[in-house]
Amino acid sequence: MGLVIGIDVGGSTTKIVGVRNRKVISPLFVRASDPLASLYGALGKYIDSNKLTLGDIEEIILTGVGSAYVEQPLYGVPTARADEFQANGLGAKFTIPLDNIIVVSMGTGTSFVKVQGDKIEHIGGTGIGGGTLLGLSRLLLKTQRIETIAELASRGSLNNIDLQIQDICSKPLPGLPLDATASNFGKVDGNASPEDLASGILHLVLRAIGQSAILSSIHSNIRDFVLIGNLTRLEQCPEIFAKMEELYGVRFHIPEYSEYSTAIGAALAYQQRTGIEIIE
């Protein structure tokens, strides 16, 4: 089998991977000013850095919101479009081989995809995601560099931002420890430091995503959640979700190649001929 390339085309970022014999080859991430520039830049860079020829590529499978702009095969290579939610499910299950999961795709916003055996179903989402993180940081911190935000947050204290149970009650409430958040940004004042604000923003976004994911599992027996997308790379992400695991009795998994999971799923969709639309 030749190399199948999966490409997740976002608004200004593109993730690209090769898959051959169910092995992931050379994941790559590219930023650009628009989806098509990002897509062609990523594909050209991938071909060049891996010393490929167009003949080495069996098919290119696109997914993501930016894939809608592509109306013809790329460079004459057979090209198709995969349903993004199917790609989310296939990619997550490839790296976390569990039969019953909810995939939490943390992009600009966040989508939830239920995977039960071979059935993959989009069950909803929330507008809170990376776009929220960057927007609030632009407003409160005057930056939207994710590395700067994470570095500031690593030196901040959430105690100066969030109102906690211990601030309003001397004893833990049933199921809620004293350090549980009663109100995000409920304690902040005009003198809050950039470090504290960054910590508050990160916790607000990631906790809201995690709690929304848990609510999406109501009326099911699913207790495993697979986190994918760029926000999984934040150094604070494992710690924040670990605390929610303890509080709610669930399991959050961050797989290898988590930020490339949708691109991997697109390539796998080709192999399974699942949710594929040929581009001619």
C-alpha positions as CSV (number, residue, x, y, z in Angstrom):
1,M,0.0,0.0,0.0
2,G,1.2,3.5,-0.8
3,L,1.3,6.4,1.5
4,V,-2.1,7.9,2.4
5,I,-1.8,11.6,3.5
6,G,-4.4,12.9,6.0
7,I,-4.7,16.7,6.2
8,D,-6.8,18.6,8.8
9,V,-7.3,22.1,7.3
10,G,-8.2,24.7,9.9
11,G,-8.9,28.4,9.4
12,S,-5.2,29.3,9.5
13,T,-3.4,26.1,10.7
14,T,-3.0,22.8,9.0
15,K,-1.9,19.5,10.4
16,I,-0.7,16.8,8.0
17,V,0.4,13.2,8.6
18,G,1.2,10.2,6.4
19,V,-0.2,6.8,7.3
20,R,1.1,3.5,5.8
21,N,0.1,0.1,7.2
22,R,-1.6,1.8,10.1
23,K,1.7,3.6,11.1
24,V,1.8,7.3,11.5
25,I,4.6,9.0,9.5
26,S,6.1,12.4,10.1
27,P,3.3,14.6,11.6
28,L,3.7,18.2,10.5
29,F,2.1,21.5,11.6
30,V,1.9,24.7,9.5
31,R,0.5,28.2,10.2
32,A,-0.6,30.6,7.4
33,S,-2.8,33.5,6.8
34,D,-5.6,31.6,5.1
35,P,-6.8,28.0,4.7
36,L,-5.6,27.4,1.1
37,A,-2.1,28.9,1.8
38,S,-1.9,26.8,4.9
39,L,-2.9,23.6,3.1
40,Y,-0.6,24.0,0.1
41,G,2.3,25.2,2.4
42,A,1.8,22.1,4.6
43,L,1.6,19.7,1.7
44,G,4.6,21.1,-0.1
45,K,6.7,21.1,3.1
46,Y,5.7,17.5,3.9
47,I,6.6,16.3,0.4
48,D,9.9,18.1,0.5
49,S,11.0,17.2,4.1
50,N,10.2,13.5,3.5
51,K,11.8,13.5,0.0
52,L,8.6,12.2,-1.6
53,T,7.4,12.3,-5.2
54,L,3.8,12.7,-6.1
55,G,3.9,9.0,-7.3
56,D,4.6,7.9,-3.7
57,I,1.2,9.2,-2.6
58,E,-1.7,6.9,-3.0
59,E,-4.4,9.4,-2.0
60,I,-4.8,12.7,-0.1
61,I,-7.7,12.9,2.3
62,L,-8.8,16.3,3.6
63,T,-10.9,17.2,6.5
64,G,-11.6,20.2,8.7
65,V,-13.5,23.5,7.9
66,G,-10.8,24.6,5.4
67,S,-11.3,21.6,3.2
68,A,-14.5,23.1,1.8
69,Y,-12.3,25.5,-0.2
70,V,-10.8,22.6,-2.2
71,E,-12.7,21.9,-5.5
72,Q,-10.1,19.8,-7.4
73,P,-7.5,17.1,-6.8
74,L,-4.3,18.5,-5.3
75,Y,-1.4,18.3,-7.8
76,G,-3.2,15.7,-9.7
77,V,-3.1,13.2,-6.9
78,P,-6.4,11.4,-6.1
79,T,-8.0,13.6,-3.4
80,A,-11.1,13.1,-1.2
81,R,-12.8,14.8,1.7
82,A,-13.6,13.0,5.0
83,D,-16.3,13.9,7.5
84,E,-14.6,15.7,10.3
85,F,-16.5,14.1,13.1
86,Q,-15.8,10.6,11.6
87,A,-12.2,11.6,11.4
88,N,-12.2,12.7,15.1
89,G,-13.6,9.3,16.1
90,L,-11.4,7.2,14.0
91,G,-8.2,9.1,15.0
92,A,-9.0,9.0,18.7
93,K,-9.9,5.3,18.7
94,F,-6.7,4.5,16.7
95,T,-4.5,5.8,19.6
96,I,-6.8,5.0,22.5
97,P,-8.3,1.5,21.6
98,L,-11.4,1.6,23.8
99,D,-14.9,0.7,22.6
100,N,-16.8,3.4,24.4
101,I,-15.4,6.9,24.5
102,I,-16.4,10.5,23.9
103,V,-13.8,12.4,21.8
104,V,-13.3,16.0,23.0
105,S,-11.9,17.9,20.0
106,M,-10.5,21.1,21.4
107,G,-10.1,23.5,18.4
108,T,-11.3,27.1,18.1
109,G,-14.5,25.8,19.7
110,T,-15.0,22.2,21.1
111,S,-17.0,19.3,19.6
112,F,-18.0,16.1,21.3
113,V,-18.1,12.8,19.3
114,K,-19.4,9.6,20.8
115,V,-17.7,6.4,19.8
116,Q,-19.4,3.1,20.7
117,G,-17.8,0.2,18.9
118,D,-17.9,1.0,15.1
119,K,-20.6,3.7,15.6
120,I,-19.4,7.3,15.5
121,E,-21.8,10.0,16.3
122,H,-21.5,13.8,16.7
123,I,-23.4,14.7,19.9
124,G,-22.8,18.4,20.2
125,G,-20.3,20.9,21.3
126,T,-19.5,24.2,22.9
127,G,-18.2,27.6,21.6
128,I,-15.6,27.5,24.4
129,G,-12.2,26.5,23.0
130,G,-8.9,27.8,21.8
131,G,-10.6,30.9,20.3
132,T,-11.9,31.7,23.7
133,L,-8.5,31.4,25.3
134,L,-6.9,33.6,22.7
135,G,-9.7,36.2,22.7
136,L,-9.7,36.6,26.5
137,S,-5.9,36.7,26.5
138,R,-5.9,39.4,23.8
139,L,-8.3,41.4,25.9
140,L,-6.7,40.9,29.3
141,L,-3.1,40.1,28.6
142,K,-2.5,42.0,25.3
143,T,-1.1,38.8,23.7
144,Q,-2.4,35.9,21.8
145,R,0.9,33.9,21.7
146,I,-0.1,30.6,23.3
147,E,3.5,30.0,24.5
148,T,3.5,33.3,26.3
149,I,0.0,32.6,27.9
150,A,1.2,29.2,29.2
151,E,4.4,30.6,30.6
152,L,2.6,33.4,32.4
153,A,0.1,30.9,33.8
154,S,2.8,28.7,35.1
155,R,3.8,31.5,37.5
156,G,0.3,32.6,38.4
157,S,-1.9,31.7,41.3
158,L,-5.6,30.7,40.8
159,N,-6.3,31.7,44.5
160,N,-6.2,35.3,43.4
161,I,-8.7,34.9,40.6
162,D,-11.3,32.2,41.3
163,L,-13.7,32.2,44.2
164,Q,-13.4,28.8,45.9
165,I,-15.6,26.8,48.2
166,Q,-13.3,27.6,51.1
167,D,-13.9,31.3,50.5
168,I,-17.6,31.0,51.2
169,C,-17.9,27.9,53.4
170,S,-15.8,26.6,56.3
171,K,-16.5,22.9,55.5
172,P,-16.5,20.9,52.3
173,L,-19.8,20.4,50.6
174,P,-20.9,16.9,49.5
175,G,-18.7,15.9,46.6
176,L,-16.9,19.3,46.6
177,P,-13.6,19.8,48.3
178,L,-12.7,23.2,49.8
179,D,-10.4,24.1,46.8
180,A,-13.2,23.5,44.2
181,T,-14.1,26.5,42.2
182,A,-17.4,28.2,43.2
183,S,-17.0,31.0,40.6
184,N,-14.5,31.5,37.9
185,F,-13.0,35.0,38.2
186,G,-15.2,35.5,41.2
187,K,-12.4,37.0,43.3
188,V,-10.5,39.0,40.7
189,D,-9.9,42.7,41.2
190,G,-8.3,45.5,39.1
191,N,-4.8,44.8,40.5
192,A,-4.6,41.2,39.3
193,S,-1.2,40.3,37.8
194,P,-0.8,39.1,34.2
195,E,0.4,35.8,35.6
196,D,-2.7,35.3,37.8
197,L,-5.0,36.3,34.9
198,A,-3.3,33.9,32.6
199,S,-3.9,31.1,35.1
200,G,-7.5,32.1,35.5
201,I,-8.1,32.1,31.7
202,L,-6.5,28.7,31.2
203,H,-8.5,27.1,34.0
204,L,-11.7,28.7,32.9
205,V,-11.4,27.4,29.4
206,L,-10.1,23.9,30.1
207,R,-12.5,23.3,33.1
208,A,-15.5,24.4,31.1
209,I,-14.5,22.0,28.3
210,G,-14.1,19.1,30.7
211,Q,-17.3,19.8,32.6
212,S,-19.2,20.1,29.3
213,A,-17.8,16.8,28.1
214,I,-18.9,15.1,31.3
215,L,-22.4,16.5,30.9
216,S,-22.5,15.2,27.3
217,S,-22.1,11.6,28.7
218,I,-25.3,11.8,30.8
219,H,-27.7,8.9,29.9
220,S,-24.7,6.8,28.8
221,N,-22.3,4.5,30.6
222,I,-19.2,6.2,29.1
223,R,-16.6,7.3,31.6
224,D,-13.6,7.7,29.2
225,F,-12.9,10.9,27.4
226,V,-10.2,11.3,24.7
227,L,-8.8,14.8,24.4
228,I,-7.5,15.9,21.0
229,G,-6.5,19.2,19.4
230,N,-3.9,21.9,20.0
231,L,-5.0,22.7,23.6
232,T,-3.8,19.3,24.7
233,R,-0.2,20.5,24.3
234,L,-0.6,23.1,27.1
235,E,1.6,22.1,30.0
236,Q,-1.3,22.8,32.4
237,C,-3.7,20.5,30.6
238,P,-2.8,17.1,32.2
239,E,-3.0,18.6,35.7
240,I,-6.3,20.4,35.2
241,F,-8.0,17.4,33.8
242,A,-6.5,15.1,36.4
243,K,-8.2,17.1,39.1
244,M,-11.5,16.7,37.2
245,E,-10.9,13.0,37.0
246,E,-10.7,12.9,40.8
247,L,-13.7,15.1,41.4
248,Y,-16.0,13.4,38.9
249,G,-14.8,9.8,38.8
250,V,-14.0,9.8,35.1
251,R,-10.9,9.3,33.0
252,F,-9.4,11.8,30.5
253,H,-6.9,10.4,28.0
254,I,-4.4,12.5,26.0
255,P,-3.1,10.2,23.3
256,E,0.1,10.3,21.4
257,Y,-0.2,12.7,18.4
258,S,-3.2,14.2,20.1
259,E,-3.0,17.4,18.1
260,Y,-2.9,15.4,14.8
261,S,-5.7,13.0,15.7
262,T,-8.2,14.4,13.2
263,A,-5.6,14.2,10.3
264,I,-4.8,10.6,11.3
265,G,-8.5,9.8,11.3
266,A,-8.9,11.3,7.8
267,A,-6.2,8.9,6.5
268,L,-7.9,6.0,8.3
269,A,-11.2,7.0,6.8
270,Y,-9.8,6.4,3.4
271,Q,-8.6,2.9,4.3
272,Q,-12.0,2.1,5.7
273,R,-13.9,4.0,3.0
274,T,-15.9,5.7,5.8
275,G,-17.6,9.1,5.2
276,I,-15.5,9.8,2.0
277,E,-16.4,12.3,-0.7
278,I,-14.2,12.0,-3.8
279,I,-13.0,15.4,-5.1
280,E,-13.0,15.5,-9.0
